[in-house]
Amino acid sequence: MDWNDPGGPTIDLAVARLKATDPAARIGSLLLHPGGPGSSGVGYALSLNNFSPELKRRFDIVGFDPRGVEGSGRIACSAQLMSQFPDPLIKNQAEFDAWLDYGKRLRADCRARTGPVFDHVDSVSAARDIDAIREALGEEKVTYYGLSYGTLVGQMYAELFPHRIRALALDSNLDHSLSTGPYLYSWATFAQDSFDEFVKWCGRETRCALHGTNVRAFWARLLERADRGEIRAPGAPARSLTRQDVIRYAFRAGYVPTWFELAELLVALDAGAQEPPASAAWLLGETTNSRQAPAAAEPEVSNPLQIFCEDFRWPIRDYREYTKHLRRAKAIAPDMGIIPTSLTLTALCLGEPDPIPNPQHRLRVKGGPPLLIVNGLHDPATGYAWARNAAAQIGKKARLLTYEGWGHGAYGRGDCVTAAVDAYLISLRLPARGTRCPAVPVAPPDAADRPAWMGTCPRR
């Protein structure tokens, strides 16, 4: 449970393995971390569409639920208390103080329900878990693919165990060196870039529902109407949508991207449609406005965001400092501002007791083999600048592969990226320095090549 006390209490980790389809050609085990924080590596490994046939032929695909997630001592909290989640857009000192109080009560509740592992779900602990899994599998060295938040765990593994790495591919990277302001401003930058790309795309794509419209002016009017309570939730007209709800749809659309669907949804919202477009179901997901009473049969819910609070420290002293960050973010991202997810994480982690287990720091990777850093140029959640910074911190051992397109997660977006990652994981052959893979055109809703994970909403 606590790697600083290896003789103390233990926890169980949920692990799943799909054996290599060609045992004679098997190289070893490929360990996966799909990110989140809070995504199940077990489910990711068992989904047959996430990796190329060649990777599945040559490797046992091994996924694990990181500690605090699903089958690995999930962080459990009162459903009733979670349903009382305050508005993450803090508007005054009283609300700031209320968030500190709520966070304190929520941590106490979750810790009591989860047990001592609640205080040990940071990414350094998860990296040590990976080494325990490596040993249990009988592998001398680790072959690893980390996506999104899984890149942070991979970075920590590279710091701790550089000489136990066979290959480490990090896709859509976090930059763990950034303090509060730069981190929040980065998020705003990436969200604005994604929206800018949507506007450009709609200008050239005649099938966009907003083609021929001044998209920025349309967007600004829609947000102003949301501020006045005039935008109704599709399928639930009694409930109005906030500005942050509408921004969340646009941010989420950048993940695939689902820009055809976003344009149709925005037109429907503006027109006051009673039902959402069928294509927009994935985009809608949940909103922070939907605070329904918990069902009696489900007194507890999972809350893996505690993982983030043990990896990132936000020393924001008061509302005055908080609103300074918001103003700066709004200047950086005039259309998007600071995205709802970053507001939620910031508010939730405000009162986290100091010191946290894994505070921000520059990467310290000494020795070991070359590592592959992969990132999209227009990733809305883990922007290209973070990958560039992480690669610079690692130094000569890092090779940066650039996907020139959109979306979160570069692997599987066209033959160029997939072949480069496969070649590295299978043959340890790195792409040439400066390699850039061309963008794959945005697919319409009925395209067969949509990512397999689109059945669930991204956690960011």
Summary of the structure (lengths in Angstrom):
residues: 460
radius of gyration: 21.7
end to end distance: 26.9
largest distance: 66.2
contacts: 1560
relative contact order: 0.15
helix: 44%
strand: 14%
